[in-house]
């Protein structure tokens, strides 16, 4: 039975949502990035910024050199969650099988085709609903599988519907570069170009699986199917994630443990506050350390008891940091994640092993700090560990004295 898949995408989704609320951002180069450091990487750029040579993954300071008029806005997770939920709710009116992502939605219309008509008609109706209810411009692509519908939607430069007929998948994908195929990144694309001189999808489809296996190994059968327009991946509704993530970049590359631990404490405070607001506790903490040379190291630790207080999380995070950060390179950024999140236990198990008891003073102190920060701001009260020691800077009050060879002829310089 032929499937009917609709893929709908909103380009630069975080920026499109921000422009709905802030009209002054429309028609201007805009990018999304954390504002805690000029070295933070751009997460999303508008078409106006891309025309100026700015791309996602570029540091902020470098992007400003390419585009001095660039407007950088911070990420807004709450707005993204609200926009994604609204986009999913509109899509769910046509089919219960909806797979949503960041500004992207897959709809499997195979079972509801007789009720709502062909996929291209549903795409047109959904596109108008999104423009009317959310004020966003969307591109839609329809086809027999997720791969074809996604490529069709991404090929659109203006809002509209790109309908790929069944049986025309291979000819449709033929002129596109090989990078449109899932699983073909920069490394594999360079490998295919270097070993087999393959640049377009049709050239990959013309080869046999044994020939492709010489270049890509076990990935060859799947790559050949995708080049021929065959994609059996089902549309999967999103699964609930319990992971809480905080990420940050240092103001400059550092190898000073005091400065790095200060940033780590800031991430711990963010994770802990979100846990306590939800009434949850975390059993597992993972840390990703990003170095200046692009290498990343990851570590994970499990706690004997669930944690939610700042000092408890910090002790585990510090232990994890010293166990993970072993390279003699400057650190550029940190990513802290709390997983296996569950509701706080109201009663201890009868035969549970002996565990450290959390004192009521620690709980009262944390509640007081949360109340003060909610009333007076996040930086109104800080832990002492979060304030790194200032580095001494020597400066001269006056001009340097002139060199006197007679006075200094008996002086020696000793190097340590």
ROMARVO-987045 format. One record per residue: residue in one letter; x, y, z of N, C-alpha, C in turn. Coordinates in pm, whole numbers, padded with zeros to 5 digits, always signed. Example, Ala and Ser with C-alpha at 12.3 -4.5 7.8 and 13.67 -1.06 7.14 Angstrom:
! ROMARVO-987045
a+01319-00569+00780+01230-00450+00780+01320-00330+00780s+01285-00225+00708+01367-00106+00714+01290+00003+00787
//
This chain:
! ROMARVO-987045
x+00085-00119+00000+00000+00000+00000+00089+00125+00000x+00061+00215-00090+00139+00338-00101+00113+00429+00019x+00222+00485+00070+00208+00580+00180+00197+00722+00125x+00137+00808+00203+00121+00949+00167+00174+01032+00284x+00294+01086+00266+00364+01158+00373+00371+01306+00337x+00339+01388+00432+00346+01534+00418+00453+01586+00515x+00543+01665+00462+00645+01729+00545+00630+01880+00533x+00618+01945+00649+00600+02090+00652+00710+02150+00736x+00774+02256+00685+00885+02319+00754+00870+02470+00755x+00913+02530+00864+00918+02676+00878+01065+02713+00887x+01123+02776+00784+01266+02809+00787+01300+02903+00902x+01416+02878+00964+01463+02959+01077+01351+02977+01180x+01302+02866+01231+01184+02866+01317+01199+02956+01440x+01309+02952+01517+01320+03043+01632+01312+03190+01594x+01372+03225+01480+01369+03365+01437+01230+03402+01387x+01164+03310+01318+01028+03337+01269+00933+03362+01385x+00946+03286+01494+00861+03309+01611+00892+03443+01676x+01021+03478+01686+01058+03606+01746+01005+03723+01662x+01004+03708+01531+00954+03817+01445+00803+03836+01458x+00733+03733+01496+00589+03749+01518+00564+03843+01636x+00648+03833+01740+00631+03916+01859+00705+04049+01848x+00814+04054+01771+00894+04176+01759+00902+04215+01612x+00818+04304+01571+00811+04341+01430+00937+04411+01381x+01016+04469+01473+01138+04539+01430+01244+04444+01378x+01229+04314+01400+01325+04216+01351+01298+04173+01207x+01184+04208+01154+01147+04162+01020+01230+04233+00914x+01279+04155+00819+01357+04209+00710+01498+04248+00745x+01545+04213+00865+01680+04248+00908+01758+04121+00939x+01891+04125+00928+01971+04006+00959+01966+03974+01108x+01920+03855+01140+01900+03814+01279+01963+03677+01298x+02019+03655+01416+02076+03525+01452+02040+03494+01597x+02039+03366+01630+02009+03320+01766+02134+03258+01823x+02173+03304+01944+02292+03251+02011+02287+03290+02157x+02349+03211+02246+02359+03253+02387+02441+03381+02397x+02398+03472+02485+02462+03603+02496+02561+03610+02611x+02597+03495+02670+02691+03499+02782+02836+03512+02738x+02863+03501+02607+03000+03512+02559+02999+03548+02412x+03097+03629+02370+03112+03662+02229+03165+03545+02148x+03210+03441+02216+03259+03323+02147+03152+03217+02129x+03031+03244+02178+02922+03148+02162+02889+03131+02013x+02845+03012+01978+02817+02979+01838+02673+03010+01803x+02654+03058+01680+02519+03088+01631+02443+02958+01611x+02322+02952+01663+02239+02833+01651+02148+02839+01529x+02109+02957+01489+02016+02974+01377+02036+03112+01319x+02026+03125+01186+02043+03254+01119+01928+03273+01021x+01892+03398+00999+01786+03430+00903+01843+03432+00761x+01753+03436+00663+01797+03439+00524+01874+03568+00494x+01838+03679+00559+01910+03804+00538+02053+03794+00590x+02071+03726+00705+02205+03708+00758+02286+03610+00673x+02220+03507+00622+02290+03411+00536+02339+03478+00408x+02261+03575+00357+02304+03647+00236+02428+03731+00261x+02454+03766+00387+02573+03844+00423+02694+03756+00456x+02678+03625+00440+02788+03534+00466+02793+03479+00606x+02684+03493+00683+02677+03443+00819+02608+03306+00817x+02665+03209+00886+02610+03074+00888+02604+03022+01031x+02516+02925+01052+02506+02863+01184+02637+02793+01219x+02675+02801+01347+02801+02744+01393+02915+02843+01395x+02891+02967+01351+02995+03070+01351+02996+03142+01486x+03111+03172+01545+03114+03251+01669+03055+03390+01647x+03001+03447+01753+02933+03577+01742+03029+03685+01694x+03150+03690+01752+03242+03797+01716+03283+03788+01569x+03295+03668+01517+03331+03653+01377+03214+03688+01286x+03091+03655+01330+02973+03688+01251+02953+03840+01242x+02986+03913+01349+02971+04059+01346+03070+04123+01249x+03184+04059+01228+03277+04112+01130+03222+04098+00988x+03155+03987+00960+03096+03967+00828+02971+04051+00807x+02896+04072+00916+02770+04147+00906+02760+04240+01027x+02810+04363+01018+02807+04455+01134+02666+04486+01184x+02566+04478+01098+02429+04508+01139+02355+04388+01194x+02426+04280+01221+02362+04158+01270+02300+04180+01408x+02178+04133+01425+02107+04139+01552+02108+03999+01611x+02166+03985+01729+02174+03855+01796+02075+03854+01912x+01986+03756+01911+01886+03742+02017+01912+03612+02091x+01881+03606+02220+01906+03483+02297+01802+03376+02265x+01835+03250+02285+01735+03144+02266+01622+03159+02367x+01502+03127+02324+01384+03133+02410+01318+02996+02412x+01359+02908+02504+01302+02772+02504+01151+02770+02524x+01100+02863+02606+00956+02864+02631+00879+02900+02503x+00929+02997+02428+00863+03034+02303+00872+02921+02201x+00987+02853+02195+01001+02741+02104+00906+02628+02140x+00894+02599+02269+00803+02494+02312+00658+02529+02279x+00623+02654+02302+00487+02697+02273+00458+02694+02123x+00554+02740+02041+00534+02738+01897+00528+02596+01841x+00616+02507+01890+00614+02368+01844+00484+02300+01883x+00435+02329+02003+00309+02269+02046+00193+02317+01958x+00192+02446+01925+00084+02497+01840+00092+02436+01700x+00214+02420+01648+00230+02360+01516+00184+02214+01516x+00213+02142+01623+00171+02002+01633+00020+01991+01647x-00040+02081+01724-00186+02076+01742-00260+02103+01612x-00211+02197+01532-00274+02222+01403-00260+02101+01311x-00145+02036+01314-00123+01920+01228-00206+01801+01272x-00227+01788+01404-00300+01673+01456-00448+01676+01418x-00498+01786+01364-00637+01790+01320-00660+01708+01195x-00552+01672+01124-00566+01599+00998-00525+01452+01012x-00443+01419+01112-00401+01281+01132-00343+01267+01272x-00363+01153+01338-00303+01134+01470-00155+01096+01464x-00105+01059+01346+00034+01016+01331+00117+01137+01290x+00171+01207+01387+00246+01332+01365+00381+01320+01434x+00486+01350+01362+00621+01354+01417+00671+01498+01406x+00692+01560+01520+00728+01702+01522+00873+01720+01562x+00931+01827+01513+01068+01865+01547+01076+02015+01561x+01196+02070+01549+01215+02215+01561+01174+02281+01431x+01049+02326+01423+01000+02391+01302+00971+02296+01189x+00969+02166+01216+00941+02065+01113+00836+01970+01165x+00746+01927+01074+00640+01835+01110+00622+01735+00997x+00620+01605+01034+00586+01498+00939+00445+01449+00971x+00364+01433+00868+00229+01380+00883+00212+01258+00793x+00164+01149+00850+00132+01030+00773-00018+01034+00744x-00052+01068+00619-00192+01086+00578-00247+00962+00509x-00180+00849+00525-00225+00728+00455-00364+00686+00502x-00388+00690+00632-00517+00645+00684-00627+00749+00678x-00593+00876+00662-00696+00981+00660-00715+01043+00522x-00662+00979+00418-00671+01036+00284-00815+01041+00235x-00893+00939+00266-01033+00938+00220-01116+01042+00294x-01071+01084+00409-01147+01182+00487-01114+01325+00449x-00984+01353+00423-00941+01491+00397-00893+01513+00254x-00886+01409+00173-00844+01426+00036-00696+01401+00017x-00643+01431-00102-00500+01408-00130-00410+01489-00038x-00286+01444-00030-00191+01510+00060-00164+01654+00019x-00163+01683-00111-00137+01820-00154-00248+01914-00111x-00374+01864-00106-00483+01948-00058-00471+01974+00093x-00432+01872+00168-00411+01890+00312-00296+01988+00336x-00192+01979+00255-00078+02071+00270-00120+02215+00247x-00202+02239+00147-00248+02376+00119-00334+02428+00234x-00423+02345+00286-00509+02389+00396-00427+02415+00521x-00332+02326+00549-00250+02343+00669-00160+02465+00658x-00110+02490+00540-00025+02608+00520-00103+02737+00544x-00227+02742+00496-00309+02861+00519-00345+02877+00666x-00370+02765+00735-00403+02772+00878-00284+02825+00958x-00165+02781+00925-00046+02827+00998-00023+02976+00973x-00043+03021+00850-00025+03164+00821-00131+03248+00892x-00252+03195+00903-00360+03273+00965-00352+03271+01117x-00328+03155+01177-00333+03142+01322-00200+03176+01390x-00088+03149+01323+00042+03169+01386+00124+03280+01321x+00084+03327+01204+00158+03432+01136+00291+03387+01081x+00304+03258+01047+00429+03203+00996+00412+03156+00853x+00520+03165+00777+00522+03116+00638+00588+02979+00637x+00520+02882+00579+00568+02744+00580+00579+02692+00437x+00672+02598+00418+00690+02527+00292+00649+02382+00314x+00582+02323+00218+00532+02187+00232+00578+02102+00114x+00606+01976+00145+00642+01879+00043+00567+01749+00069x+00518+01686-00036+00444+01561-00023+00508+01455-00110x+00501+01330-00064+00560+01220-00140+00525+01087-00076x+00590+00983-00123+00561+00849-00075+00641+00811+00047x+00738+00893+00092+00815+00861+00212+00869+00990+00272x+00933+00978+00387+00983+01094+00459+01098+01162+00387x+01184+01084+00324+01299+01142+00254+01256+01232+00141x+01169+01183+00056+01126+01261-00061+01048+01385-00018x+00959+01372+00080+00881+01487+00123+00969+01593+00188x+01072+01551+00261+01161+01649+00324+01243+01724+00219x+01300+01653+00123+01378+01719+00020+01290+01812-00063x+01166+01771-00088+01075+01856-00165+01045+01985-00090x+01022+01976+00041+00992+02097+00119+01114+02187+00128x+01233+02130+00146+01353+02211+00156+01391+02276+00023x+01343+02220-00087+01375+02277-00218+01293+02403-00247x+01188+02426-00169+01103+02544-00191+01172+02670-00141x+01171+02775-00221+01225+02904-00180+01117+03000-00133x+00993+02975-00172+00879+03056-00132+00771+02965-00076x+00680+03016+00008+00573+02932+00060+00492+02868-00053x+00465+02741-00039+00391+02667-00140+00396+02518-00111x+00350+02438-00208+00345+02292-00194+00418+02229-00310x+00510+02139-00282+00584+02064-00383+00535+01919-00374x+00459+01875-00473+00400+01742-00473+00480+01651-00566x+00536+01543-00509+00612+01446-00586+00524+01323-00608x+00496+01291-00734+00409+01177-00764+00475+01046-00727x+00391+00946-00697+00442+00813-00667+00504+00752-00793x+00622+00694-00776+00695+00637-00888+00798+00731-00947x+00794+00859-00907+00888+00958-00961+00995+00995-00858x+01009+00915-00752+01103+00951-00646+01248+00953-00696x+01287+00851-00774+01426+00843-00819+01460+00958-00913x+01375+00987-01006+01402+01098-01099+01398+01233-01029x+01317+01244-00923+01311+01369-00848+01441+01395-00774x+01497+01293-00710+01619+01310-00631+01745+01317-00717x+01737+01275-00843+01855+01260-00928+01943+01385-00935x+01892+01505-00956+01983+01620-00975+02036+01681-00845x+01991+01636-00730+02035+01696-00604+02175+01647-00566x+02252+01725-00491+02383+01678-00443+02366+01566-00342x+02468+01485-00326+02457+01367-00241+02437+01403-00094x+02465+01525-00053+02451+01562+00087+02306+01567+00133x+02207+01564+00040+02067+01565+00080+02026+01429+00135x+02104+01325+00111+02070+01192+00159+02104+01180+00307x+02014+01127+00389+02046+01109+00531+02164+01016+00549x+02252+01052+00639+02371+00972+00665+02493+01014+00587x+02477+01107+00494+02589+01157+00413+02623+01297+00464x+02723+01303+00553+02768+01432+00601+02889+01480+00524x+02962+01571+00582+03079+01625+00512+03187+01521+00489x+03208+01431+00587+03313+01330+00573+03279+01229+00464x+03156+01179+00466+03117+01080+00365+03107+01144+00227x+03062+01269+00221+03055+01336+00092+03194+01351+00032x+03292+01389+00113+03430+01399+00064+03485+01263+00024x+03444+01158+00098+03490+01023+00066+03435+00976-00069x+03305+01001-00091+03245+00961-00219+03305+01040-00335x+03332+01168-00313+03390+01250-00419+03533+01208-00449x+03610+01175-00344+03751+01143-00363+03770+01004-00425x+03694+00905-00376+03716+00768-00421+03642+00734-00549x+03518+00786-00564+03434+00748-00678+03390+00865-00764x+03428+00988-00727+03390+01107-00803+03238+01118-00818x+03166+01098-00707+03021+01106-00705+02979+01240-00645x+02902+01316-00720+02858+01447-00674+02706+01458-00665x+02634+01386-00751+02488+01394-00752+02427+01260-00713x+02300+01266-00672+02231+01146-00625+02217+01044-00738x+02192+01090-00861+02175+00996-00971+02301+00913-00996x+02418+00970-00971+02542+00894-00989+02555+00784-00884x+02506+00809-00764+02507+00706-00660+02408+00596-00694x+02290+00633-00745+02186+00535-00777+02228+00443-00892x+02313+00491-00980+02354+00410-01095+02454+00302-01059x+02520+00316-00944+02617+00215-00902+02547+00099-00832x+02615-00014-00828+02563-00131-00758+02606-00126-00612x+02543-00208-00530+02576-00212-00389+02721-00257-00367x+02771-00361-00436+02913-00397-00416+03009-00284-00451x+02978-00206-00552+03066-00093-00586+03064+00013-00476x+02948+00041-00421+02939+00140-00313+03005+00090-00186x+03002-00041-00165+03061-00096-00043+03212-00072-00038x+03275-00056-00150+03418-00027-00152+03448+00108-00087x+03353+00200-00095+03376+00335-00043+03317+00356+00096x+03196+00306+00119+03125+00336+00245+03104+00215+00332x+03141+00097+00290+03132-00021+00373+02990-00069+00396x+02954-00105+00520+02821-00161+00547+02706-00064+00521x+02736+00064+00509+02631+00164+00483+02583+00160+00337x+02648+00081+00252+02618+00082+00109+02474+00044+00074x+02415-00065+00127+02276-00098+00090+02176+00012+00124x+02189+00068+00242+02098+00175+00282+02119+00300+00197x+02243+00333+00166+02271+00449+00082+02214+00431-00058x+02224+00311-00113+02172+00285-00248+02019+00297-00249x+01953+00244-00146+01807+00257-00139+01765+00403-00132x+01832+00481-00051+01796+00622-00039+01823+00699-00167x+01930+00665-00238+01958+00730-00365+01851+00698-00469x+01788+00582-00457+01678+00543-00547+01542+00594-00499x+01539+00670-00392+01413+00725-00342+01336+00630-00254x+01402+00530-00197+01336+00431-00110+01371+00464+00035x+01268+00489+00114+01287+00520+00255+01172+00457+00333x+01203+00357+00413+01100+00284+00488+01082+00336+00630x+01145+00447+00663+01135+00501+00798+00992+00544+00829x+00932+00497+00937+00794+00537+00969+00789+00674+01035x+00673+00735+01029+00649+00860+01101+00623+00825+01247x+00707+00873+01336+00699+00838+01477+00663+00959+01560x+00555+00951+01638+00522+01062+01729+00637+01083+01828x+00658+01206+01874+00771+01233+01965+00755+01161+02097x+00868+01117+02151+00870+01052+02281+00905+01154+02389x+00851+01130+02507+00873+01221+02618+01016+01208+02670x+01087+01319+02676+01224+01321+02726+01227+01379+02866x+01297+01313+02956+01307+01359+03094+01439+01429+03122x+01521+01448+03020+01654+01508+03040+01644+01659+03054x+01716+01713+03151+01725+01858+03173+01868+01900+03141x+01883+01995+03048+02014+02031+02994+02041+02179+03015x+02161+02211+03057+02211+02349+03063+02347+02351+02993x+02369+02453+02910+02492+02462+02832+02545+02604+02837x+02675+02620+02840+02733+02753+02844+02874+02755+02787x+02914+02872+02736+03048+02894+02684+03120+02994+02773x+03249+02972+02793+03329+03063+02873+03357+03191+02796x+03382+03300+02870+03410+03427+02805+03535+03420+02719x+03632+03339+02760+03751+03311+02682+03799+03171+02718x+03876+03112+02631+03925+02977+02655+04007+02976+02784x+03976+02880+02872+04038+02878+03005+04093+02741+03038x+04200+02741+03121+04247+02619+03185+04259+02637+03335x+04203+02747+03386+04199+02774+03529+04077+02702+03588x+04102+02608+03679+03993+02530+03736+03891+02618+03809x+03937+02725+03874+03845+02811+03948+03745+02877+03856x+03790+02924+03740+03700+02988+03644+03605+02885+03583x+03656+02768+03550+03572+02665+03489+03468+02614+03588x+03508+02594+03714+03413+02549+03815+03308+02655+03845x+03343+02781+03830+03244+02888+03846+03136+02877+03740x+03174+02849+03615+03076+02830+03509+02997+02702+03532x+03063+02599+03582+02993+02474+03612+02887+02495+03719x+02917+02576+03819+02818+02606+03924+02698+02678+03865x+02721+02767+03770+02609+02837+03706+02516+02738+03636x+02575+02639+03569+02494+02537+03503+02421+02451+03606x+02488+02419+03716+02425+02340+03822+02305+02414+03880x+02321+02544+03901+02209+02622+03956+02091+02622+03860x+02117+02630+03730+02008+02626+03633+01935+02493+03633x+02010+02383+03634+01947+02250+03638+01872+02228+03768x+01935+02267+03879+01870+02248+04008+01741+02326+04021x+01739+02450+03973+01619+02532+03981+01506+02470+03900x+01537+02421+03781+01434+02358+03698+01383+02229+03762x+01471+02153+03825+01427+02032+03894+01332+02063+04009x+01368+02163+04090+01285+02195+04206+01151+02255+04165x+01149+02332+04058+01021+02387+04012+00925+02278+03966x+00979+02169+03911+00896+02058+03867+00870+01957+03978x+00934+01976+04094+00919+01880+04201+00984+01747+04169x+01096+01750+04096+01163+01629+04052+01302+01621+04112x+01362+01502+04098+01500+01480+04140+01569+01395+04034x+01700+01412+04022+01777+01344+03918+01863+01235+03979x+01875+01124+03907+01958+01013+03951+02094+01011+03878x+02100+01070+03758+02220+01063+03676+02258+01202+03628x+02388+01232+03631+02441+01360+03583+02549+01329+03479x+02539+01394+03364+02640+01378+03259+02698+01514+03224x+02825+01514+03188+02898+01639+03158+02975+01622+03029x+02964+01721+02941+03040+01726+02817+03133+01847+02822x+03262+01824+02806+03363+01930+02809+03412+01953+02666x+03399+02077+02618+03444+02112+02483+03575+02190+02493x+03676+02145+02419+03808+02207+02423+03825+02303+02305x+03931+02383+02312+03955+02484+02211+03989+02422+02076x+04044+02300+02074+04080+02235+01948+03966+02156+01886x+03844+02170+01942+03728+02103+01885+03700+01966+01941x+03787+01912+02025+03767+01781+02085+03670+01793+02203x+03584+01695+02220+03490+01692+02332+03510+01562+02410x+03493+01572+02540+03498+01456+02628+03370+01453+02710x+03319+01332+02733+03191+01316+02803+03207+01217+02917x+03145+01248+03029+03144+01159+03144+03005+01154+03205x+02980+01048+03280+02848+01029+03341+02867+00964+03478x+02790+01011+03574+02791+00955+03708+02648+00939+03757x+02626+00834+03834+02496+00808+03896+02508+00830+04046x+02410+00895+04103+02409+00923+04247+02342+00808+04322x+02386+00787+04444+02326+00681+04526+02185+00717+04567x+02157+00847+04577+02022+00896+04609+01987+01005+04509x+01860+01024+04478+01823+01132+04386+01857+01269+04443x+01896+01361+04353+01945+01492+04393+01863+01603+04330x+01852+01716+04403+01787+01835+04348+01844+01964+04405x+01916+01959+04515+01974+02079+04576+02103+02116+04506x+02134+02245+04506+02250+02295+04432+02381+02233+04481x+02403+02232+04613+02529+02182+04666+02545+02032+04643x+02436+01958+04649+02442+01815+04621+02482+01790+04476x+02416+01862+04385+02448+01847+04244+02590+01895+04214x+02634+02001+04283+02767+02055+04257+02875+01956+04299x+02857+01889+04412+02956+01790+04456+02973+01679+04352x+02862+01630+04300+02868+01525+04198+02925+01579+04068x+02887+01703+04030+02936+01762+03905+03086+01791+03913x+03136+01838+04028+03279+01862+04043+03358+01731+04034x+03310+01627+04099+03376+01497+04091+03378+01447+03947x+03267+01468+03876+03260+01426+03737+03353+01509+03649x+03365+01640+03678+03452+01727+03598+03599+01684+03609x+03647+01660+03730+03788+01623+03747+03816+01484+03691x+03712+01399+03684+03731+01267+03624+03724+01272+03472x+03660+01375+03418+03641+01383+03272+03747+01471+03207x+03775+01585+03266+03867+01683+03206+04011+01643+03236x+04072+01569+03146+04208+01518+03164+04308+01578+03066x+04261+01643+02960+04352+01693+02857+04413+01827+02900x+04535+01850+02856+04605+01975+02886+04577+02076+02775x+04450+02106+02761+04404+02203+02662+04307+02299+02730x+04296+02417+02676+04201+02513+02730+04058+02469+02700x+03970+02496+02795+03829+02457+02784+03750+02573+02725x+03662+02541+02630+03580+02644+02565+03437+02646+02617x+03378+02531+02646+03239+02529+02690+03207+02402+02767x+03094+02405+02838+03046+02293+02918+02900+02268+02887x+02862+02141+02899+02721+02102+02883+02687+02004+02994x+02592+02042+03079+02553+01961+03194+02411+01912+03173x+02389+01783+03195+02257+01722+03175+02222+01637+03296x+02099+01649+03343+02045+01567+03451+01942+01473+03392x+01964+01344+03409+01877+01245+03348+01819+01154+03456x+01731+01063+03409+01657+00974+03499+01584+01056+03604x+01511+01156+03555+01439+01247+03643+01309+01180+03687x+01283+01185+03817+01161+01125+03873+01110+01215+03983x+00986+01193+04020+00926+01273+04126+00998+01249+04258x+01006+01355+04338+01073+01343+04468+01001+01243+04556x+01078+01154+04618+01019+01049+04701+00958+01109+04826x+00832+01074+04853+00766+01123+04974+00800+01038+05095x+00838+00910+05075+00867+00821+05185+00981+00727+05144x+01074+00702+05234+01185+00614+05206+01141+00469+05208x+01213+00385+05132+01184+00244+05132+01225+00181+05265x+01150+00078+05307+01173+00018+05437+01308-00051+05445x+01345-00125+05341+01469-00202+05341+01574-00141+05249x+01568-00011+05228+01666+00057+05143+01800+00062+05214x+01913+00059+05139+02044+00069+05204+02064+00205+05268x+02155+00210+05363+02181+00335+05435+02236+00440+05340x+02178+00558+05341+02219+00667+05253+02235+00793+05335x+02315+00890+05288+02329+01016+05360+02195+01086+05376x+02172+01138+05495+02045+01204+05525+02057+01352+05492x+01960+01403+05419+01957+01546+05384+01900+01623+05502x+01976+01719+05553+01931+01794+05669+01823+01895+05629x+01739+01927+05725+01633+02024+05700+01690+02164+05679x+01806+02192+05740+01869+02323+05722+01908+02344+05575x+01959+02239+05510+01995+02252+05368+01872+02280+05283x+01762+02212+05313+01638+02234+05237+01587+02375+05258x+01586+02422+05384+01538+02557+05414+01626+02663+05347x+01758+02641+05350+01849+02736+05286+01823+02744+05136x+01804+02628+05071+01779+02629+04927+01648+02696+04893x+01544+02672+04971+01415+02738+04948+01426+02889+04964x+01503+02933+05064+01520+03078+05084+01595+03141+04968x+01700+03074+04919+01774+03127+04804+01685+03134+04680x+01604+03033+04657+01514+03035+04541+01415+03150+04551x+01364+03176+04670+01269+03286+04687+01336+03421+04664x+01458+03439+04714+01529+03564+04694+01561+03588+04547x+01604+03482+04477+01636+03497+04335+01512+03523+04251x+01401+03462+04289+01276+03486+04215+01228+03629+04235x+01258+03689+04350+01209+03824+04379+01304+03932+04332x+01437+03909+04347+01534+04015+04319+01625+03984+04200x+01611+03868+04136+01693+03837+04020+01788+03722+04047x+01833+03662+03937+01919+03545+03949+02053+03576+04015x+02107+03695+03993+02240+03730+04045+02235+03802+04180x+02118+03808+04244+02108+03880+04371+02183+03807+04483x+02178+03675+04482+02249+03594+04581+02326+03487+04507x+02455+03474+04539+02540+03378+04470+02620+03298+04571x+02650+03174+04534+02739+03093+04614+02882+03147+04600x+02961+03133+04707+03098+03182+04703+03181+03112+04597x+03152+02984+04571+03227+02910+04470+03200+02964+04329x+03090+03036+04313+03055+03089+04182+03126+03218+04147x+03206+03270+04237+03279+03395+04214+03427+03359+04204x+03483+03349+04084+03624+03310+04070+03716+03418+04124x+03830+03373+04176+03928+03468+04229+03982+03557+04118x+03995+03684+04148+04045+03778+04049+04196+03761+04032x+04238+03765+03911+04381+03754+03883+04449+03888+03907x+04564+03882+03972+04636+04005+04003+04696+04064+03876x+04677+04193+03861+04732+04264+03746+04825+04374+03797x+04951+04365+03759+05050+04463+03802+05050+04581+03706x+05047+04700+03761+05049+04821+03678+05142+04923+03745x+05204+05004+03664+05298+05104+03715+05226+05238+03726x+05249+05305+03838+05184+05434+03859+05246+05544+03774x+05369+05527+03734+05436+05630+03656+05514+05569+03542x+05584+05648+03468+05663+05595+03356+05780+05510+03405x+05822+05417+03324+05934+05329+03360+06063+05409+03369x+06148+05380+03469+06275+05455+03482+06369+05423+03367x+06454+05519+03338+06551+05500+03230+06658+05400+03272x+06709+05328+03174+06812+05226+03201+06945+05294+03230x+07003+05257+03344+07131+05313+03385+07234+05200+03387x+07320+05194+03288+07417+05081+03283+07514+05080+03400x+07549+05197+03459+07643+05201+03570+07585+05137+03695x+07454+05160+03719+07390+05105+03838+07360+04957+03823x+07341+04911+03700+07296+04773+03678+07407+04681+03625x+07532+04729+03622+07635+04646+03560+07672+04524+03644x+07640+04527+03775+07670+04412+03861+07546+04324+03887x+07437+04353+03822+07314+04276+03842+07315+04154+03754x+07259+04045+03802+07244+03921+03726+07098+03884+03719x+07061+03819+03612+06922+03775+03593+06918+03624+03607x+06835+03579+03694+06820+03436+03720+06682+03391+03668x+06680+03287+03586+06555+03232+03536+06518+03108+03616x+06393+03103+03658+06344+02987+03733+06318+02871+03638
//
